[in-house]
Amino acid sequence: SARLLLNSKSSAHPNGLANSSGMVGKYLHDSTGASRGAFIPQLMDRKRYNEDGVGGLHVYIPWWLENKKLDFARGYHIEFGGGMGMPSYGFGFGMEKTNGKYPTIEGKMKEAGGYGAALKNDYRRYYGSTVGFAGRGESIPRVENYCEIDPGTVDKYGIPVLRFNYNWTDQEIKQAKHMQDTFEEIIHSMGGVASGEKPGANEKYGLLAPGRIIHEVGTTRMGNDKNTSVLNKYNQAHDVNNLFVVDGGAFVSQADKNPTWTILALSMRASEYIVDQLKKQNI
């Protein structure tokens, strides 16, 4: 929507349609994300059954802490994956790196990897014993995070595309560190072994780049003041009363959740308002 509005310039709207506030494209934001995997020895040698299903392991931890005691704002939830899902091709879940760290059924140690019947037997033993931890958090909305028209690049139809300006702050980086510390604490409490090296400060603690969680919202934020927002509470543009934006652009903040249901709810409210205003001949 921001791209359409910014490209829709005219004498009446020199900065783009519905952009007298200059807020179109501003306050772009996405959820934070970081992850870690682990091997859980207690999950070895289990009876086979299908663990496919919505949400991976059907386990979810909502935000549970008080922010006043932490060094970052907002919060995050934890999603889990793993179990005896549909096997993938190739080496799959990295068992060939793990089976040299734990004794065989006979209690003997051996080199990692393997070949033939012994390797196949290890796959059977280790299948379903890995668990993934994924944190998804709320970032801080910032006017410095925005999209704008790139005048030097067009799409195949000759329409200028967007370019993006987005950086995480210390708030999100500290949140990712807390995620990693929490993952590690849970893994150790389960008697598990974390996979790979724990991401450090140089890697922003595994914090994924903006846009990777694909919860992007903002850029046409709603509000009561037309000088600081693009839309009103009904997703109606302050500057153009027959223009409604019903995607995620109206969000002024994005929590750690998927935004789809909220987009649908706001769209329904906007639709009911449009019908009401048409009946009153206000639009």
C-alpha positions as CSV (number, residue, x, y, z in Angstrom):
1,S,0.0,0.0,0.0
2,A,2.8,2.4,0.8
3,R,4.3,1.9,-2.6
4,L,1.0,2.6,-4.3
5,L,0.4,5.8,-2.3
6,L,4.0,7.1,-2.7
7,N,3.8,6.5,-6.4
8,S,0.5,8.3,-6.7
9,K,1.7,11.9,-6.8
10,S,-0.3,14.8,-8.2
11,S,-0.6,18.6,-7.8
12,A,-3.1,17.9,-4.9
13,H,-0.8,15.3,-3.4
14,P,2.8,16.2,-4.2
15,N,4.3,13.8,-1.7
16,G,2.0,10.9,-2.6
17,L,-1.6,10.2,-2.0
18,A,-2.8,10.6,1.5
19,N,0.6,11.7,2.6
20,S,0.2,15.3,3.9
21,S,1.6,14.1,7.2
22,G,4.7,12.6,5.6
23,M,4.1,9.4,7.5
24,V,3.4,7.1,4.5
25,G,6.2,4.5,4.5
26,K,7.3,5.4,8.1
27,Y,7.3,3.1,11.1
28,L,7.8,0.0,9.2
29,H,8.4,-2.9,11.6
30,D,8.6,-6.7,11.8
31,S,8.7,-9.2,14.6
32,T,12.1,-10.3,16.0
33,G,13.2,-13.8,15.7
34,A,16.0,-16.1,16.9
35,S,16.3,-19.9,17.3
36,R,18.3,-22.8,18.6
37,G,18.1,-26.5,18.3
38,A,18.9,-29.3,20.7
39,F,19.3,-33.1,21.0
40,I,17.3,-34.6,23.9
41,P,18.6,-38.1,24.8
42,Q,15.4,-39.0,26.7
43,L,13.6,-38.9,23.4
44,M,15.7,-41.7,21.8
45,D,14.5,-45.2,21.1
46,R,10.8,-44.3,21.2
47,K,7.9,-46.2,19.7
48,R,7.0,-45.0,16.3
49,Y,3.9,-42.9,15.8
50,N,2.9,-39.9,13.8
51,E,3.6,-36.6,15.5
52,D,2.8,-34.3,12.6
53,G,0.4,-31.5,13.4
54,V,-0.3,-27.8,13.7
55,G,2.4,-26.0,15.7
56,G,5.0,-28.8,15.5
57,L,5.0,-30.2,19.0
58,H,1.8,-28.5,20.0
59,V,3.7,-26.6,22.7
60,Y,3.8,-22.8,23.0
61,I,5.1,-20.5,25.7
62,P,3.6,-17.0,25.8
63,W,5.5,-14.0,27.3
64,W,5.8,-14.6,31.0
65,L,8.1,-12.0,32.6
66,E,7.9,-8.5,34.0
67,N,9.7,-6.0,31.8
68,K,10.7,-3.7,34.6
69,K,13.2,-6.3,35.8
70,L,14.8,-6.7,32.3
71,D,17.1,-4.6,30.2
72,F,14.9,-4.5,27.2
73,A,11.3,-3.5,26.4
74,R,8.4,-5.6,25.2
75,G,8.5,-9.4,25.1
76,Y,8.5,-12.6,23.1
77,H,7.0,-16.1,22.9
78,I,8.6,-19.4,22.2
79,E,7.5,-21.9,19.6
80,F,8.7,-25.5,19.5
81,G,9.3,-27.9,16.6
82,G,10.6,-31.5,16.2
83,G,9.2,-34.9,17.0
84,M,8.4,-37.7,14.6
85,G,7.2,-35.7,11.7
86,M,7.5,-36.6,8.0
87,P,11.2,-37.6,7.4
88,S,13.2,-35.4,5.0
89,Y,15.6,-36.7,2.4
90,G,19.4,-36.9,2.9
91,F,20.8,-36.9,6.4
92,G,17.8,-35.1,7.7
93,F,18.2,-34.0,11.3
94,G,22.0,-34.0,11.6
95,M,22.2,-37.4,13.4
96,E,25.5,-38.2,11.7
97,K,27.1,-35.5,13.8
98,T,25.5,-36.6,17.0
99,N,25.8,-40.4,17.1
100,G,29.4,-40.3,18.1
101,K,28.7,-38.4,21.3
102,Y,26.4,-40.9,23.0
103,P,26.8,-44.6,23.7
104,T,25.2,-47.3,21.6
105,I,22.6,-49.7,23.0
106,E,25.5,-51.8,24.2
107,G,26.9,-48.9,26.1
108,K,29.9,-48.4,23.8
109,M,31.2,-45.2,22.2
110,K,31.9,-45.0,18.4
111,E,32.9,-42.5,15.8
112,A,30.2,-40.1,14.5
113,G,28.7,-41.0,11.1
114,G,28.7,-44.6,9.9
115,Y,27.6,-46.8,7.1
116,G,25.2,-49.5,6.2
117,A,23.0,-51.3,8.8
118,A,24.7,-49.6,11.8
119,L,23.9,-46.1,10.4
120,K,20.3,-47.1,9.6
121,N,19.9,-48.4,13.1
122,D,21.2,-45.1,14.5
123,Y,18.7,-43.2,12.5
124,R,15.9,-45.3,14.0
125,R,17.2,-44.6,17.5
126,Y,17.7,-40.9,17.1
127,Y,14.6,-40.2,15.0
128,G,12.4,-37.8,16.8
129,S,15.0,-36.8,19.4
130,T,15.7,-33.3,18.2
131,V,13.8,-30.2,19.3
132,G,13.8,-26.7,17.8
133,F,13.2,-23.5,19.8
134,A,12.0,-20.4,18.0
135,G,11.6,-17.0,19.7
136,R,9.3,-14.4,18.1
137,G,9.2,-11.0,19.8
138,E,7.9,-7.5,19.6
139,S,10.2,-4.7,18.2
140,I,10.0,-1.0,18.9
141,P,8.2,1.1,16.3
142,R,10.6,3.7,15.0
143,V,10.2,6.5,12.4
144,E,13.8,5.8,11.4
145,N,12.6,2.4,10.0
146,Y,10.9,3.1,6.7
147,C,10.4,2.4,3.0
148,E,10.6,4.9,0.2
149,I,10.5,5.1,-3.5
150,D,13.7,4.1,-5.3
151,P,13.7,6.6,-8.3
152,G,16.5,4.6,-10.0
153,T,14.8,1.2,-10.1
154,V,11.5,0.2,-11.7
155,D,9.7,-3.1,-12.1
156,K,8.8,-4.8,-15.4
157,Y,5.9,-2.4,-15.8
158,G,8.1,0.7,-15.4
159,I,6.8,1.5,-11.9
160,P,9.4,2.6,-9.3
161,V,10.0,0.0,-6.6
162,L,10.6,0.5,-2.9
163,R,13.9,0.6,-1.0
164,F,14.1,-0.1,2.7
165,N,15.8,1.5,5.6
166,Y,15.6,-0.7,8.7
167,N,17.9,-1.4,11.6
168,W,17.4,-3.2,14.9
169,T,18.2,-1.3,18.1
170,D,19.8,-2.5,21.3
171,Q,16.3,-3.3,22.6
172,E,15.8,-6.0,20.0
173,I,19.4,-7.3,20.3
174,K,19.1,-7.6,24.1
175,Q,15.8,-9.4,23.5
176,A,17.5,-11.9,21.3
177,K,20.2,-12.5,23.9
178,H,17.5,-13.2,26.4
179,M,15.9,-15.7,24.0
180,Q,19.2,-17.5,23.6
181,D,19.8,-17.6,27.3
182,T,16.3,-18.9,27.9
183,F,16.7,-21.6,25.2
184,E,19.9,-22.8,26.8
185,E,18.4,-22.9,30.3
186,I,15.4,-25.0,29.0
187,I,17.6,-27.3,27.1
188,H,19.9,-28.0,30.1
189,S,16.9,-28.5,32.4
190,M,15.6,-31.1,30.0
191,G,19.0,-32.9,30.1
192,G,19.5,-32.0,26.5
193,V,22.5,-30.8,24.5
194,A,22.3,-27.6,22.4
195,S,23.2,-27.8,18.8
196,G,26.2,-25.9,17.5
197,E,27.7,-22.8,19.0
198,K,25.5,-20.3,20.9
199,P,25.3,-17.1,18.8
200,G,27.2,-14.2,20.4
201,A,27.3,-10.4,20.3
202,N,29.0,-10.3,16.9
203,E,26.0,-12.2,15.5
204,K,23.5,-10.2,17.4
205,Y,22.7,-13.4,19.3
206,G,21.2,-15.0,16.2
207,L,18.7,-12.2,15.7
208,L,17.3,-12.6,12.2
209,A,17.4,-9.7,9.7
210,P,14.3,-7.4,9.5
211,G,11.8,-9.0,7.2
212,R,12.7,-12.6,7.8
213,I,9.8,-13.3,10.1
214,I,7.4,-11.8,7.4
215,H,5.2,-10.0,10.0
216,E,5.9,-6.6,8.3
217,V,3.3,-4.0,9.3
218,G,3.1,-0.3,9.6
219,T,3.9,2.4,6.9
220,T,0.3,3.8,6.9
221,R,-0.3,4.0,10.6
222,M,-3.6,4.9,12.1
223,G,-4.3,7.6,14.7
224,N,-6.5,10.5,15.7
225,D,-4.0,13.2,14.6
226,K,-3.7,13.7,10.9
227,N,-0.3,15.3,11.3
228,T,1.2,12.2,12.8
229,S,-0.8,9.4,11.1
230,V,-2.2,8.4,7.7
231,L,-5.4,6.6,8.7
232,N,-8.2,7.0,11.3
233,K,-9.4,4.2,13.5
234,Y,-11.6,2.9,10.6
235,N,-8.6,2.6,8.3
236,Q,-9.9,5.6,6.4
237,A,-7.3,8.1,5.0
238,H,-7.3,11.4,6.8
239,D,-6.7,13.2,3.5
240,V,-9.0,11.3,1.1
241,N,-12.3,10.2,2.7
242,N,-13.1,7.5,0.0
243,L,-9.7,5.8,0.5
244,F,-9.3,2.9,2.9
245,V,-6.2,0.9,3.6
246,V,-7.0,-2.6,4.9
247,D,-3.8,-4.5,5.0
248,G,-1.2,-4.4,7.9
249,G,-0.3,-0.8,7.2
250,A,-2.5,0.6,9.9
251,F,-0.6,-1.1,12.7
252,V,1.2,1.3,15.1
253,S,2.9,-1.6,16.8
254,Q,3.4,-5.3,16.1
255,A,3.3,-7.7,18.9
256,D,5.0,-11.1,18.9
257,K,2.0,-12.7,17.2
258,N,1.1,-13.3,13.6
259,P,-0.8,-10.1,12.4
260,T,-3.3,-11.9,10.0
261,W,-6.3,-12.2,12.4
262,T,-6.0,-8.6,13.5
263,I,-5.8,-7.5,9.9
264,L,-9.0,-9.4,9.2
265,A,-10.7,-7.9,12.3
266,L,-9.7,-4.3,11.2
267,S,-10.8,-5.0,7.7
268,M,-14.2,-6.2,8.9
269,R,-14.7,-3.1,11.0
270,A,-13.6,-0.9,8.1
271,S,-16.1,-2.7,5.8
272,E,-19.0,-2.1,8.2
273,Y,-18.0,1.5,8.5
274,I,-17.9,1.9,4.7
275,V,-21.4,0.5,4.4
276,D,-22.6,2.9,7.2
277,Q,-21.0,5.9,5.5
278,L,-22.4,5.0,2.1
279,K,-25.9,4.8,3.5
280,K,-25.4,8.3,5.0
281,Q,-23.9,9.5,1.7
282,N,-20.8,10.7,3.5
283,I,-18.6,9.0,0.9
